[in-house]
Amino acid sequence: MRNYEVVVMLLCAAMIMHAQEGNGALIREETQEMIDEANRNGPYLGLVIPNLFEMNPLLQSPNYTASNLTIDFAGRRFRFGTIADKKVILVMTGLSMINAGITTQLLLSTFDIEGVVHYGIAGNANPSLNIGDVTIPQYWAHTALWNWQRYGDGPEDELALEENGDYTREIGYLKFANYTVNVSSSSSYDNLLNNVWYQPEEVFPVDGTPEEREHAFWVPVDSLYFQLSQNLLVRSFLPHKTRELSFFYLSYVWFSGFGAGGVCELNHMFDRDTKGGECIERNKRKHLSRQCGLPCLHIR
């Protein structure tokens, strides 16, 4: 058995050396030189954007001035420029929470970043908002992290692994039977999907103890950034068409208390005075910024 372990270790070492020889360093020398030069001119405000459809309006804006520096690294393109004399780095994440998390971590780990702003479009969870309105929530939550409770158990029954602190019943749950439609005259009905319990994210802050987790559900944006954003007043005429007539709609900035998101695009979830916007990518970026101890703001 001892000889077997030695053989496995030698094989792993050989595979690692072969991978290093085949792929070279993680960052090419010329790319690292460009990164070092960029960081000497920092710090920067990082603008994290889901796709080119949402990035192009900024690239074409007269308020944005692009520099001659663009760094392609790890499948991402980091664009350097200024907005109102403020140095910024623009990066596109791509859709999905995994892409958002990877891209934001690359941005924060590679460059001298003093803060992060996420912007783009979002599904509308609030019927009082309209196309063209902008929401800037003060808190964000990941509402698609669940513990799916087995059928037959209820609110009084402990969840699997709850005793170990992995899951909780403190936040609340969704009961599928409450959304049953087209039922018979019987007042009693159930659903085999039972209940899903909302769970907080596990967070490992940069100033915390390694491997000692913290939990967070409602994560606040940076208080200073939020205060500064309240000075914004956006009133732009956007074409808004209906079946019967065409007119111009006056869009506004809404400073909502809470926003939420998960791994799917939603346009129907709403609870009065609770959620303003729904976003797929934003939560992973928000938690990464929180773990790294950097100020963060979301505009949708």
C-alpha atoms as one frame of an Amber mdcrd trajectory, in Angstrom:
protein
   0.000   0.000   0.000   2.866   2.355   0.825   4.458   1.772  -2.592   1.097
   2.444  -4.235   0.836   5.844  -2.525   4.357   6.762  -3.654   3.539   5.841
  -7.259   0.369   7.955  -7.185   2.247  10.957  -5.785   4.985  10.667  -8.427
   2.373  10.347 -11.169   0.555  13.473  -9.959   3.835  15.408  -9.817   4.696
  14.341 -13.364   1.269  15.404 -14.626   1.615  18.831 -12.971   5.082  19.357
 -14.478   3.797  18.323 -17.909   0.875  20.739 -17.632   3.212  23.581 -16.679
   5.517  22.832 -19.607   2.607  22.593 -22.032   0.665  25.650 -20.957   3.403
  27.868 -19.577   2.803  30.204 -16.663  -0.729  31.093 -15.640  -0.128  34.672
 -16.826   2.148  35.264 -19.794   5.103  37.551 -19.158   3.922  40.306 -21.496
   0.443  40.183 -19.965   1.876  40.413 -16.443   3.922  43.445 -17.483   0.760
  45.149 -18.771  -1.042  44.327 -15.512   1.829  45.710 -13.428   1.888  48.898
 -15.496  -1.880  49.302 -15.132  -1.729  48.845 -11.367   0.974  51.490 -11.073
  -1.596  53.913 -12.484  -4.412  52.734 -10.175  -6.581  52.499  -8.234  -9.598
  51.956 -10.482 -13.340  51.710 -10.186 -14.415  48.343 -11.599 -17.514  48.299
 -13.815 -18.854  44.751 -14.149 -21.332  44.256 -16.993 -23.161  41.064 -18.093
 -22.930  41.361 -21.906 -22.051  43.596 -24.847 -25.676  44.635 -25.289 -25.435
  46.329 -21.903 -21.826  47.475 -22.325 -22.086  49.135 -25.750 -24.158  52.146
 -24.579 -21.351  53.026 -22.164 -18.631  52.493 -24.786 -20.517  54.855 -27.110
 -21.253  57.438 -24.422 -19.463  60.808 -24.716 -18.895  60.628 -20.946 -16.617
  57.607 -21.363 -13.090  58.067 -22.699 -11.265  54.886 -23.640  -7.518  54.618
 -23.117  -5.092  52.779 -25.369  -4.831  49.934 -22.857  -6.855  46.744 -23.188
  -5.776  43.540 -21.446  -7.072  40.135 -22.575  -6.657  37.606 -19.811  -8.334
  34.302 -18.838 -10.996  34.659 -21.510 -11.945  38.166 -20.386 -11.207  41.575
 -21.864 -10.411  44.338 -19.400 -10.990  47.759 -20.968  -9.368  50.809 -19.387
 -10.679  54.349 -19.566 -12.133  57.259 -17.627 -15.592  58.540 -16.746 -15.597
  62.166 -15.597 -11.841  61.895 -14.920 -12.396  58.772 -12.791 -10.221  55.825
 -13.828 -12.331  52.760 -14.591 -11.931  49.182 -15.787 -14.786  47.678 -17.792
 -15.195  43.907 -17.976 -17.939  41.712 -19.408 -18.933  38.700 -17.324 -21.285
  36.754 -19.563 -24.558  35.356 -18.262 -24.917  33.101 -15.204 -23.749  33.390
 -11.624 -20.625  31.274 -12.180 -19.379  33.600 -14.927 -20.170  36.610 -12.755
 -18.279  35.188  -9.782 -15.223  34.146 -11.798 -14.989  37.471 -13.629 -15.389
  39.596 -10.513 -12.779  37.531  -8.659 -10.346  37.948 -11.568 -10.929  41.701
 -11.524 -10.392  42.028  -7.782  -7.413  39.660  -7.605  -5.559  41.036 -10.620
  -6.023  44.796 -10.522  -5.894  47.641  -7.999  -9.633  48.108  -7.445 -11.122
  50.578  -4.964 -14.784  49.786  -5.607 -17.168  47.887  -7.864 -20.308  48.997
  -9.698 -22.561  46.419 -11.356 -25.011  47.679 -13.924 -27.268  46.334 -16.647
 -30.868  45.363 -17.249 -32.953  43.211 -14.912 -36.290  41.468 -14.800 -38.978
  43.547 -13.155 -40.513  42.097  -9.995 -42.429  45.223  -9.042 -45.553  46.088
 -11.090 -45.194  49.754 -10.161 -41.958  49.966 -12.195 -41.877  50.416 -15.950
 -39.525  49.824 -18.870 -36.777  52.410 -18.660 -36.917  52.839 -14.895 -33.682
  52.358 -12.955 -33.522  50.631  -9.571 -30.696  51.021  -7.055 -31.422  48.693
  -4.095 -29.846  49.147  -0.691 -29.836  45.394   0.032 -29.520  42.304  -2.141
 -30.311  38.659  -1.487 -29.759  35.366  -3.262 -33.225  33.808  -3.163 -32.427
  30.674  -5.175 -30.338  28.911  -2.529 -32.785  26.407  -1.024 -33.130  23.433
   1.248 -35.837  21.291  -0.344 -37.759  19.662   2.478 -38.882  16.089   2.003
 -42.560  15.400   1.511 -44.408  14.833   4.775 -42.224  17.197   6.811 -43.428
  20.650   7.779 -42.312  23.884   9.431 -41.870  22.199  12.802 -39.561  19.481
  11.432 -35.805  19.976  11.462 -34.109  20.219   8.075 -31.393  17.823   6.999
 -28.006  18.999   8.357 -29.672  21.859  10.227 -28.162  20.575  13.463 -24.667
  21.134  12.023 -25.443  24.742  11.153 -25.470  24.069   7.401 -29.146  24.993
   6.950 -31.707  27.079   8.789 -35.447  27.723   9.071 -34.965  31.303  10.228
 -35.534  33.040   6.878 -38.735  31.396   5.711 -40.059  28.951   3.157 -42.217
  28.583   0.069 -45.015  26.005   0.189 -45.875  24.749  -3.298 -49.390  23.707
  -2.304 -50.256  27.353  -1.653 -49.944  28.023  -5.390 -52.271  25.257  -6.552
 -54.757  26.343  -9.223 -57.793  24.713 -10.842 -58.531  22.694  -7.710 -61.760
  20.807  -7.120 -64.397  21.798  -4.607 -62.361  20.083  -1.899 -60.733  22.536
   0.487 -57.863  20.115   1.138 -55.042  19.777  -1.382 -51.325  19.118  -1.240
 -48.268  19.033  -3.480 -45.556  16.379  -3.517 -42.948  19.114  -4.031 -43.689
  20.159  -0.434 -41.574  23.126   0.811 -38.351  24.913  -0.072 -36.577  26.896
   2.649 -34.572  29.986   1.736 -30.947  29.795   2.866 -28.217  32.396   3.446
 -24.932  32.348   1.571 -21.753  31.153   3.243 -19.257  34.026   3.262 -15.528
  33.994   4.061 -14.472  37.662   4.469 -10.942  38.674   3.586 -10.446  39.984
   7.133 -11.947  36.887   8.748 -10.435  33.617   9.907  -9.794  31.168   7.028
 -12.316  28.302   6.848 -14.546  29.956   9.457 -17.749  30.740   7.617 -20.200
  33.532   8.139 -23.761  33.608   6.839 -25.450  36.427   4.945 -28.864  36.697
   3.310 -29.618  40.417   2.916 -26.273  41.949   1.927 -26.054  45.763   2.030
 -24.425  47.796  -0.704 -21.801  50.327   0.303 -23.459  53.109   2.315 -21.369
  55.895   0.737 -22.004  54.664  -2.802 -25.715  54.386  -2.068 -25.792  57.901
  -0.640 -23.980  59.280  -3.691 -26.342  57.459  -6.033 -29.298  59.214  -4.441
 -28.033  62.437  -5.974 -28.841  60.999  -9.394 -31.920  62.180 -11.220 -32.508
  60.426 -14.514 -35.362  61.651 -16.676 -34.999  60.503 -20.234 -37.623  60.091
 -22.906 -37.812  56.507 -24.097 -40.105  55.236 -26.852 -42.820  53.130 -25.260
 -45.367  51.377 -27.471 -48.631  49.688 -26.716 -51.104  47.946 -28.997 -53.258
  51.046 -29.287 -50.880  53.999 -29.269 -47.293  55.116 -29.176 -46.049  57.701
 -26.711 -42.981  58.704 -24.736 -42.490  57.449 -21.199 -40.640  59.448 -18.562
 -38.226  57.108 -16.759 -37.129  57.543 -13.151 -34.515  56.312 -10.704 -35.993
  54.263  -7.852 -34.042  53.760  -4.639 -35.631  50.565  -3.389 -34.951  48.882
  -0.082 -34.386  45.364  -1.361 -33.498  43.449  -4.503 -33.187  39.741  -5.152
 -31.893  37.282  -7.684 -30.952  33.706  -8.390 -30.026  31.435 -11.276 -33.055
  32.239 -13.427 -34.584  35.332 -14.979 -37.814  36.289 -13.193 -40.496  38.797
 -14.060 -43.288  37.692 -11.756 -42.053  37.461  -8.142 -43.176  40.392  -6.041
 -44.052  41.145  -2.455 -45.068  44.710  -1.675 -42.263  46.842  -0.173 -39.832
  43.961  -0.506 -38.210  43.469  -3.910 -37.517  45.909  -6.699 -35.464  44.027
  -9.309 -34.474  40.488 -10.219 -30.999  39.706 -11.531 -29.208  36.458 -12.366
 -25.572  37.488 -11.965 -25.601  40.215  -9.381 -25.634  38.161  -6.186 -22.340
  36.359  -6.783 -20.658  39.647  -7.611 -22.117  41.217  -4.489 -20.931  38.415
  -2.208 -17.458  38.462  -3.772 -17.189  42.202  -3.183 -18.339  41.715   0.405
 -15.807  38.959   1.013 -13.009  41.131  -0.384 -14.064  44.090   1.755 -14.620
  46.470  -1.176 -17.460  48.982  -1.622 -20.093  47.892  -4.106 -23.239  49.253
  -5.786 -25.823  47.761  -8.173 -27.689  49.722 -10.836 -30.376  47.993 -12.889
